């Protein structure tokens, strides 16, 4: 096929705190994302979705059966896109869908490294996250950290789907004393703090790109919009406090993504946690989509202030 991108929607909030993320794929399509992507897009439609609901049966792993089913369906969709010779562009949906994306690559015999662009690295498990929202546990399940749920970690052909050497975390705002920050350091996962990105986005992104390129022949970028300052770009399902400095500015994220997407080893993109109900102005999603599409064009974007 001539299209560079294979678009797949995952309208699911199964792993989230509350409903809303299941509306993300439709809202991003309506904002014109597909038409803005350079190289052409073939829309592969949506996997069957799920709207968040209370789950008293598994309070520390809410909606776990739905999370596992959505991840498995996502894996099948990604496998089809790869078979068509396209770059997967997966739009969600909550962060747990990335388990399915990596599983899809693995099912296709293509084990990717993972560049995890996120306000937090999602290293919780049901043993350490009493809220039970599985979108805070995605990377933990990809790595099969003790305490993970086998039904979620096992959607791919192997467990774990990733080794710690396959992962680089980018843009988190974790304090020095923090459960996830401690895990990053104890596991030896390369990570780049938001402070370093704000100081020099291109330099920080180039360092992360070198690290992820050394992890393997191809890598996927996971991007949770909670990496952005909610004051700057109010789209995330769970906003930050709004204090400065917390997340990144959209220009800083765009400059970083352009460095990643210009790599010859860039193999796919996952966009998560867009809650269109949180967008205060009707032009925000179109502007965000245009900026995102430009940053993924393969040519580097200047981090204008």
N, C-alpha and C positions, 0 to 999 in steps of 0.2 A: 504494500500500500504506500501511497505517496505521503500520507499525513505523518508528521513527526510525532504527534501526541495521540495517545489513546486516553480519553477522558472517562472516568468512572465515578459515579456518585454513590455515596454511602449515607443515606438519610437516616441516621441512627443516633439517638441519645441514650442508648442502653447503658453505657458506662458513665453517664454524666450525673450531676447533682440533681438536676431538674429537667423538664422538657425544654425544647427550643432548638437544640443543635440539629435535630432531624430536618429542620427547614433550610439548613445551610446550602445543600447542593442546588435546590431550586432557586434560591435567592442569588447564588453566584452565577448560575446560568442566565437568570433574568438581568443581571448586571453586565452581561456581555463578555464574561471571562473567556469563553471558548473562541469567540471571534477575534479576541485580542492577542491570542497566543501565536507567536511566530512559528511558521513551518507547517501550519495546518493541523486540524484536530478532527479525529473521528470520535464521535460521542457514542460510547458503549452503553449508555443508559445507567440506570440505578440498580443496585442489588436490593432485595427486599429489606425494607427499613424496620425501625422499631422506635416507638415513642416511649420515653422514660415513664416508669410507674413505680410506685412504692413497692418494696419487696421485703416483707417481714420474715420470709422464710430464710433468707440469706443476708442478714443486715450488714455483714462485713464484706460481702461480695455480691452486691445488689445486681439483679438481672443477669446473673452469670451465664445462664443458658443462652439468653439472647445475645450477650456479648460474644460468646463462642460461636454461635450460629452466624452472626454478622461477619465476624472475622473469617470464618471458613468461606462464606459466600464472596467476601472481598478477595480472598486468595484465589478463588476460581476465576474471578473477573480479571485480576492482574495476570494470571497465567494466560488467559486468552489474549490480552493486550500484547504480552511479550511474544506470543506465537505469531501475532500479526506484524511483528517487527517494529513496534512503536514504543515510545517512552510512556510508561504509566503516569498519568496525572490524576490522582485520587482526591476527591473533594468530600469532606465529611461535614457533620459527623464528629463524634468524640475521639479522643486520642487512642482508644483501644483498637481502632481500625488499623493502626499501623502494624499491629501483630499480624493481621491478615495480609497486609501488603508484603511484609518480609516473607511470610509463609508462601505467598504466591510466587515470589522469586525463587524460593527454595524448591517448590514443587516443579518449577520449570528448569531446575538444575542450575540455577544462577544464584549463588549465595552472595548477597550484597553486604557491604558494610553500611552503617547507618549513621548519618549526621543528624543529631537530634536537636533541632532548634526549638527551644521551649523555655518558658519561664521557670519550669522545674523539670527535673529529669524523670519523673514518674517511676520512682524506684520503691514506692510503698508496696506492701502486700496486705492481704486481709488481717495479718497478725499485727501490723503496725499502723493501719489506717482505719480507725473506728467508723469513719463516715461510710466506708464500703463502696465508694465510687471507683469503679475499675479503670476509669480514664486516668487516674493518678498512679496506676500500676502497670501501664503498658510495657515499659522497658524492663521492669522487674520480671514480667512474664516472658519477654523475649530472651532474657538471660536465665530464666528458670531459677530465680533467687529463692532460697528456702522460704517456705510459706506461701508460694504461688499456688494457683488453682490449676491442676493438671488439664482440665477441660479447655482452658484458654491457652496455656502454653503448648498444648498438643495439637493445634490446628494445622501445623506444618508436618513435613515428613520426618523431622528430627527434633529432639529436645536436648539442650536448648537450641533455639534457632540462631542465636548469636553468641559469640564469645566476647568478653569484655574488651579484647583487643580489636573487635570489629566496630566499636562505638566511639564517637566523639560527641560530647554534649556542648551546646553553644548557646550563649545568651541568657543563661539562668541568672536569677537575682538572689541566690541563696546566701544567707549570712554565714559567717565563719563557723558558728556553732549551730548545727542543724543536722537532723537525722539523714537526709538525703545527701547533704554535702559530705558528711562523714562516710557514707557509703561510696560516693564517687572516689574519695581518696583511698579508702581501704581496698576497694576493688581495683584501683589503678586505672580508672576510666579517665581519659584525657578530657578536660573540660575548660571552657573559656567563659569567664564571668561577664555579665552585662557591663560592668565597669570598664573592662578592657575593650569591649565593642564600642562603647560610647567614646572612649578616648581616641580610637582610630579604627573605624569599621573595616577598612580594607586590610590593614595590617593584621587585625584579629582574625578576619575571615581567611586571609592567606595562610596564617598559622594553622587554623582548623582544617583548611583544605589540604595542606601538606600532610597533616596527621591522618586524615581519612583516606587520602590516596595511598598512603603507606600501608593501610589496613587490607587493601585488596584491589582487584582490577576494576571494580565498579562500586558505586555507592548511591544510596537513596537518601534524599533529604526529607525529613519529617519537620513540618513547620506548624506549631501551635500558635495561634494569634495572641495567646496570653503572654508571649514574649514581648509584645508591644505595650508601651505605656497606654493605659486606658484613657488618660487625658488627651493623648495625641491621636489615638485611633481606637475609638470605643466600639469594639466588635467582639471581644472575648466573652465566653460564657461566664467565666468567673473573673470579674475585674480585679485589678490590683487596688490598693488603697487610694490611688490617685496622687500620692505624695511623690515628689521628685527627689532624687532620680530613682525610679523603679524599673520600668521596662525600657525598651528601645523606642526611638522614633521610627516612623515608617521609612524615612530616608536612610536610616542606619541599617534597618533590616534589608531594604532593597539593595543597598550597596553590598551587603554581605552575600545575599542570595545570588547576585550577579557574578561574584567571584566563584561561588560553588558551581553555578550552572555553566560557566565557561570552561569547566574542567572536561577533558575528554573522557573522564571516568564517571561523569554524572549520568545516572541511569533511571531516575524517576523522582517524583515529587508527591508528597502527601500534605494536604492542607486540612487542618483540624480546628475545632472549637469555635467556628464562626457562628455566632448567634445573631441572626438578623434582627431579632426583637430588640437588641441592644444598640442598634445603629440609630442615632438620634436624627440624622439628616438623610433624605432620600438619595443624595448624591454621594454618600460615603462609600457604599459598596462599589459603585462604578469607578470611583477614583482609586479605591484600594485595588480593584481588579486590574485596572490599567497599569498601576505601578508594579503590581506583582508580575503581570505578563511581560512588561518591559525588562524586569530584573531577571526573568528566566529565558530571555531571548538568546543568551549565549555571548552577549557583549557586555562588558562591565559598565556599571552605573556609578556615577560620581555621588558621594554622600553629601550633597548640598545641604547646607544648614538653613 
